[in-house]
Amino acid sequence: MDKSLDCKIAHILADPSCGDFVLADAKDADMAFGLSAPGRSPEHHAQEGRFRSLDEYRQLMREIVAQGLVDIMLMSASSNDVLTIQERLFESSRVTPAVRANDTTDIWLAAGTGRYGAQPSQPFRTATIDHIMCGKVECAPGERRLGADLGLYSVTFNNDVDLDHRTLEAYKDFRLEAEAKGFRHFLEVFDPNAAGEHAPKDLPRFINDHIVRALAGVTSRGRPLFLKIAYHGPAAMEALAGYDKSLVVGILGGSAGTTFDAFHMLWEAKKHGARVALYGRKINNAEHQLTFVKHLRAVADDQLGPEEAVRAYHGDLQRLGIQPYRRLEDDLRRTDTASSYSGSTRRPAAAATPSSRLGRSADEPDFGKMTPAEKAQWNLERWKRILG
């Protein structure tokens, strides 16, 4: 069956201004958080902290794939083995299975340690490409289509030449192996997790420049299908999305926040050039994941605006008899949300004024009336204020 991801990427590359938007459910958190990865069970009480089981986590994956509104289901290699290889879940689905292909040390977030996420990221891969593609150490020629042929590879640059050199060497080794085995990938670029006194003064520019520099030496056969990065605002997104039309830019969701946070970030990022969103905790922490995804899809396809989608979501929860986590007026607020797994990097947020609910914070100009130079200058001044 034709996959919606392949159709949409083809459309986007042919016409970057088309309305197509790729939506992914990132349920690979078991490679980062351990027992808490599946999220809180509906049966948890107060501070009891009961979490879903891995079986319950995978059942949610089955349900979202059956719903068919996401384009990608991102999993761990072990979940891919169960759902893709053994159960053949994706065989008659337009949803594409994908696997986290590496687990750098900055996502080693076992509870009680508190150290790895704050130490400079080191490259590491638990999964192998062959295990992702066929479930065993070496695939026979006809077995590579049994599993997933798409993986997420993540890098973290910390503005340190030795660390970043090792990161790029590991990525090069992965790319060469992936190309030889017919394995596609998309590239996640995290913000620095432990740059310390060497933290870049202009973080959005630092990330953008590292991306285009790192990929300048990579030919089309080895390039990522798309990017997954933290959303750093309109000007940074427009600068990256406008640089190279063959580079499809996507955003990561980060921590859960309010429902408005989730819908608004996707809406705004798309408006300024993003064509992919990968939401993990934002989906997994929703009151009802299928309903949340339905409205997220409506925002991605320009059928609903952010505020309208939040109100419709609450209306559906009421009809389902599900108690929302927040009152509607609270769920319409913008909040600070962490963009890294460890929660150390936060996206600036504005108060929930009428203008922010329509897509702009109170102090944000109308970017539609600004030149590219004015947008870049506004974003530079904004980050100077934030970083002090």
Secondary structure, DSSP 8 states (H G I E B T S, - for coil): ---HHHHHHHHHHH-TTS---EEEEEE-GGGTTGGGTT-B-TT--TT---B--HHHHHHHHHHHHHHT--SEEEE-HHHHIIIIIIS-TTTT-S-EEEEE----GGG---TTT--GGGS------SS-HHHHHHSSSS--GGGTTSS-SEEEEEEE--S-HHHHHHHHHHHHHHHHHHHHHT-EEEEEEE--SS-GGG--SSHHHHHHHHHHHHHHT--GGGS-S-EEE----HHHHHHHHHH-TTS--EEE--S---HHHHHHHHHHHHHTT--EEEESHHHHTSSSHHHHHHHHHHHHTTSS-HHHHHHHHHHHHHHHT---SS-HHHHTS---EE-STTS--EE------HHHHTT--TT---GGGS-HHHHHHHHHHHHHHHH-
